Amino acid sequence: MQYSVLLKTMTPGDELILRLPAEDEASEFLRAHHATSPDVPSFLHCYNDGMSLSEYLQVLATMREGTNLPSGYVPETFLFAFVGPRIVGRVAIRHALNRVLEREGGHIGYVVVPEFRRRGYATRMLALALRIAHEQLGIDDVLLVCADSNVGSICVIERNGGVLQDVVRVDNSDAPLRRFRIRR
C-alpha cells in the first residue's frame, strides 16, 4: 500500500507531503540520512550503508507488510516528509505495539533533519502521521513517547492533542519518559 498525504499550508510552495522517495531522489534520500545520522542514528530503520534506494524501499515494503521482520520489530509504515524536492524529516507509524514499544516507543516516531528544525515541520508531520494511523491503519488510540526533557517533542505532541498519560523510568535509567495518548 502506497501512502501519500498532502497537508496544505497558507504559504504557497510550503506543502508538506508524507511519501516514499522516487528512484530519482536517491541523492536527496542520502543527503537527509547523512545530515541526520550523527545525532539521530535511528533516522532510517533497517538501513545498511551502501544499500541502494531501491533495496531500501523493498525493506520498507516488507516492514509495512510485516513479513520477515527482525526480532522485536512490528509492522510499520515508514514515510519521508517532503517540502518541494527536499526531505525535511521522516515518520514511522507502527501498526501495533509490543511490550517494549508500549513502554518506551509508542505508535509514532518522527525525526526532523537538523537544518529544518524549529520551523513547525514536526507538528505537521505528526498531524499527517496521525491521520494515516487513524484513517488508513485503524489505530484509534495512539501512544506517543518522548524524553521528559524533550520540550520540543512535548509541545509537538500537545499541539496535536496529546494528553499526558504518565511519566515512567525505563530499566533504572535516570532519564524519564513521558507517555501521551491521542484518541480519535
C-alpha positions in Angstrom: 0.0 0.0 0.0 1.4 3.4 -1.0 0.7 6.4 1.2 1.0 10.0 0.0 -0.7 12.6 2.2 -0.6 16.3 1.5 -1.1 18.9 4.2 -1.8 22.3 2.6 -0.4 25.3 4.4 -1.0 29.0 4.0 2.4 29.6 2.4 2.5 28.6 -1.3 5.2 26.2 -2.1 5.5 25.0 1.5 3.2 22.0 1.3 4.3 19.1 3.4 3.9 15.6 1.9 4.5 12.2 3.5 5.6 9.7 0.9 8.3 7.4 -0.2 11.2 8.8 -2.3 11.2 8.0 -6.0 14.2 6.2 -7.6 15.5 9.5 -9.0 15.5 11.0 -5.5 18.3 8.8 -4.2 20.7 11.7 -3.7 18.2 13.6 -1.5 17.5 10.4 0.4 21.2 10.0 1.2 21.6 13.8 2.0 18.8 13.6 4.6 20.2 10.4 6.1 23.8 11.7 6.4 22.6 15.1 7.7 20.7 13.4 10.5 22.6 10.3 11.3 25.3 11.8 13.5 22.9 12.9 16.3 20.0 10.6 15.4 21.3 7.2 14.5 17.8 5.9 14.1 16.8 8.2 11.2 16.4 5.1 9.0 15.2 1.8 10.3 16.9 -1.4 9.0 19.2 0.5 6.6 22.7 -0.7 5.9 25.3 1.7 4.5 25.8 1.2 0.8 22.2 -0.1 0.3 20.6 1.3 -2.8 17.4 3.3 -2.5 15.6 0.5 -4.5 16.8 -2.1 -2.0 15.8 0.1 1.0 12.3 0.7 -0.5 11.9 -3.1 -0.6 12.9 -3.4 3.0 10.3 -0.8 3.9 7.7 -2.7 1.9 8.3 -5.9 3.8 8.2 -4.0 7.1 4.9 -2.5 6.1 3.6 -5.9 5.2 5.0 -7.4 8.4 6.9 -10.2 6.7 10.4 -11.4 7.7 10.7 -8.8 10.5 13.8 -8.6 12.6 13.3 -9.8 16.2 11.5 -7.3 18.3 10.0 -5.4 15.3 6.3 -4.9 14.5 4.8 -3.9 11.1 5.3 -0.2 10.4 4.7 2.3 7.7 7.8 4.4 7.2 7.5 7.6 5.2 9.5 10.7 4.4 8.4 14.3 4.8 9.0 16.3 1.7 8.7 20.0 1.2 9.2 20.5 -2.5 12.2 18.4 -3.5 13.7 18.4 0.0 13.3 15.7 2.6 12.7 17.6 5.9 12.2 14.5 8.1 10.6 11.1 8.4 7.9 9.3 10.4 7.5 5.7 11.4 3.9 4.6 12.2 3.9 1.3 14.0 0.7 -0.8 13.2 0.8 -2.5 16.7 2.8 -2.4 19.9 4.9 -5.0 21.6 5.9 -4.8 25.3 8.9 -2.6 24.6 7.1 -0.2 22.3 4.2 0.0 24.8 6.6 1.2 27.5 9.2 3.3 25.6 8.4 3.6 21.9 4.8 4.3 21.1 3.0 4.1 17.8 4.6 7.0 16.0 8.2 8.2 15.9 9.4 11.2 13.9 12.7 13.0 13.2 13.3 16.3 11.6 16.5 16.8 9.6 18.6 19.3 11.7 18.7 22.1 9.1 14.8 22.1 9.1 14.2 22.1 12.8 12.2 24.8 14.6 10.0 25.6 11.6 6.9 23.7 12.6 7.6 20.6 10.4 7.4 18.1 13.3 4.0 19.3 14.3 2.7 19.0 10.7 4.5 15.6 10.2 2.8 14.2 13.4 -0.6 15.6 12.2 -0.3 13.7 9.0 1.0 10.5 10.6 -2.0 10.6 13.0 -4.3 10.9 10.0 -2.7 7.8 8.4 -2.8 5.9 11.8 -6.5 6.7 12.3 -7.9 6.7 8.7 -5.8 4.0 7.0 -4.5 1.8 9.7 -7.5 1.9 12.1 -5.5 2.9 15.2 -7.9 5.0 17.3 -5.8 5.1 20.5 -2.3 6.3 19.6 0.5 6.2 22.1 3.4 8.7 21.7 6.5 8.6 23.9 9.3 11.2 24.3 12.0 12.0 26.8 10.8 14.0 29.7 13.4 16.6 28.9 12.5 17.0 25.2 10.4 20.2 25.4 10.2 20.4 21.6 8.5 17.0 21.3 6.3 17.6 24.3 5.0 20.7 22.5 4.6 18.9 19.2 2.6 16.1 20.8 0.4 18.5 22.9 -0.3 20.7 19.8 -1.7 17.5 18.1 -4.0 16.8 21.0 -1.7 14.6 23.2 -2.8 14.1 26.7 -0.2 13.1 29.3 -0.8 9.5 30.5 2.2 9.1 32.8 5.9 9.6 33.2 8.0 6.4 33.5 11.5 5.3 34.1 12.9 2.5 31.9 15.4 0.0 33.2 16.9 2.1 36.0 17.5 4.9 33.6 17.9 8.4 35.1 16.0 9.8 32.1 12.3 9.5 32.5 9.9 9.2 29.5 6.6 10.9 29.0 3.8 8.8 27.5 0.9 10.6 25.8 -2.4 9.4 24.3 -4.2 10.8 21.4 -7.7 9.2 20.9 -10.0 9.8 18.0 
